[in-house]
Amino acid sequence: DYLRRLVQHGFRVAICEQVEDPKLAKGIVRREVVETITLGAAFADDMLDVTRNNFLCAVHRDADTFGIAAADVSTGAFHLVVSPTRDAGAALARFAPSEVLVARGTSMVGASAELQADGALVTERDGWEFDPELAREELARHFGVHSLEGFGVGGDADVAVGAGGALLRYVRELQPGGLPHL
């Protein structure tokens, strides 16, 4: 109950477990973070609305387009979307994210469209995490492919690929054990 309340109030909660046998430990038993729970990365049934997806989104933009990456860590769904600036608000609203990742120091406001988080937790990440080249390699490695083109993700989707890389890095940080079902 406390975990649910903390997460619903926008806190990130780290779950730690003992990683050595107390009988063999000298002094304090060593513990490690095994999972971090946020609004967008929740697995527990009592923290999820079973009637809809619980999307964690990353948003990245260039001069005239927005890239949106969305993942539901409870179901394994993963989407990349490229949207013109004028339609970016509607594209993000379709996911109704619980948490949105943005590059630190950037605004979610475009030239003619403002992206609304609508109660979602907004998390700032370092700008380098949205780099499309690094992201392309990381996404290909995660999905076990040589190229993302087999998924229909070409060079024109760099802004969405950058968002996807930032999202994947964040999810791996929250779930050190990995998410092979994503």
C-alpha positions in Angstrom: 0.0 0.0 0.0 2.8 2.4 0.8 4.6 1.6 -2.4 1.4 2.4 -4.4 0.9 5.7 -2.6 4.5 6.8 -3.1 4.5 6.1 -6.8 1.1 7.7 -7.3 2.5 10.9 -5.7 5.3 11.0 -8.3 8.1 9.3 -6.3 10.6 6.8 -7.7 10.9 3.8 -5.3 14.0 1.6 -5.3 13.5 -2.0 -4.3 16.6 -3.5 -2.6 17.2 -7.1 -1.8 19.9 -9.0 0.1 22.5 -10.4 -2.3 24.5 -12.5 0.1 23.7 -15.0 2.8 23.5 -13.4 6.3 25.2 -16.4 7.8 28.2 -15.9 5.6 28.3 -12.1 5.8 30.8 -10.3 8.0 29.1 -7.2 9.3 26.3 -5.7 7.4 24.6 -7.9 4.7 25.2 -6.5 1.2 22.1 -5.3 -0.6 21.5 -4.1 -4.2 18.8 -2.3 -6.0 16.9 -4.9 -8.1 14.2 -2.7 -9.4 13.0 0.9 -9.4 9.3 1.6 -9.7 7.9 4.8 -11.3 4.5 5.7 -12.6 5.5 4.5 -16.1 7.4 1.4 -15.0 5.0 -0.4 -12.7 4.2 -4.2 -12.8 2.1 -4.8 -9.7 -1.6 -5.4 -10.5 -2.8 -3.0 -7.8 -0.8 -0.2 -9.4 -2.2 -0.7 -12.9 -5.5 0.0 -14.5 -6.4 -3.3 -16.2 -8.6 -1.6 -18.8 -5.8 0.3 -20.5 -2.1 0.2 -21.2 0.4 2.0 -18.9 2.7 3.7 -21.3 6.1 5.2 -20.5 7.0 7.6 -23.4 10.1 9.5 -24.5 9.7 12.6 -26.7 12.5 14.0 -28.9 12.2 16.7 -31.5 14.2 18.2 -34.3 13.4 21.3 -36.4 10.0 20.3 -37.7 9.2 16.8 -36.3 8.6 15.0 -33.0 9.7 11.5 -32.3 7.8 9.5 -29.7 8.8 6.2 -28.3 6.2 4.4 -26.1 6.6 1.2 -24.0 4.3 -0.6 -21.7 6.6 -2.6 -19.5 3.8 -4.7 -18.1 2.7 -6.0 -21.6 5.9 -5.6 -23.6 4.4 -3.3 -26.2 6.9 -0.9 -27.9 6.1 1.7 -30.4 8.0 4.4 -32.4 6.1 7.3 -33.9 7.3 10.2 -36.1 4.9 13.2 -36.1 4.9 16.6 -37.7 5.1 19.3 -35.0 1.4 20.3 -35.5 0.2 16.8 -34.8 2.6 15.9 -32.0 0.1 16.7 -29.2 -2.5 14.3 -30.6 0.1 11.6 -31.2 1.3 11.7 -27.6 -2.3 11.9 -26.3 -3.1 8.6 -28.0 -0.7 6.8 -25.6 -2.0 8.7 -22.5 1.4 8.2 -20.9 1.9 7.8 -17.1 5.5 9.1 -17.5 7.2 11.2 -20.2 11.0 11.4 -20.7 12.4 14.6 -22.3 16.0 15.8 -22.8 17.2 18.0 -20.0 16.8 21.7 -20.8 14.5 21.2 -23.7 10.9 22.2 -23.9 8.0 20.0 -25.0 6.6 23.0 -26.8 6.9 23.1 -30.5 6.4 25.8 -33.0 2.7 25.4 -33.3 1.8 22.6 -30.9 2.2 22.2 -27.2 2.6 18.7 -25.8 0.6 18.2 -22.7 1.7 15.6 -20.2 -1.9 15.6 -18.6 -0.8 14.5 -15.1 2.1 12.4 -16.3 5.3 12.4 -14.4 7.9 14.3 -16.6 11.4 13.0 -16.2 14.4 14.9 -17.6 17.3 12.9 -19.0 20.7 13.9 -20.4 20.5 15.1 -24.0 23.1 12.6 -25.3 20.7 9.7 -24.4 18.5 10.9 -27.3 21.3 10.5 -29.9 19.9 8.6 -32.9 23.2 6.8 -33.9 23.7 5.4 -30.4 20.0 4.6 -30.1 20.0 2.7 -33.5 22.8 0.4 -32.3 21.2 -0.1 -28.9 17.8 -0.9 -30.3 19.2 -3.3 -32.9 21.1 -5.1 -30.1 18.1 -5.3 -27.9 15.9 -6.7 -30.6 18.6 -9.0 -31.9 18.7 -7.6 -35.5 21.4 -6.1 -37.6 19.2 -3.3 -38.8 16.0 -1.6 -37.8 14.9 -1.4 -41.4 13.2 -4.8 -41.1 10.8 -3.2 -38.7 10.1 -0.4 -41.2 12.3 2.1 -39.3 14.5 3.9 -41.9 16.7 7.0 -41.8 13.7 9.3 -41.8 12.8 8.1 -38.3 15.9 9.3 -36.6 14.0 11.5 -34.2 11.8 8.6 -33.0 14.9 6.3 -32.9 16.6 8.8 -30.6 13.6 8.8 -28.3 13.5 5.0 -28.4 17.1 4.7 -27.4 16.6 7.1 -24.4 13.5 5.1 -23.4 15.4 1.8 -23.6 18.3 3.1 -21.5 15.9 4.4 -18.9 13.9 1.1 -18.7 17.2 -0.8 -18.3 18.2 1.6 -15.5 14.9 0.9 -13.7 15.0 -2.9 -14.3 18.6 -4.0 -14.0 17.4 -7.6 -14.5 16.3 -6.7 -18.0 13.1 -6.8 -19.9 13.4 -9.5 -22.6 9.6 -9.4 -23.3 9.9 -5.8 -24.5 
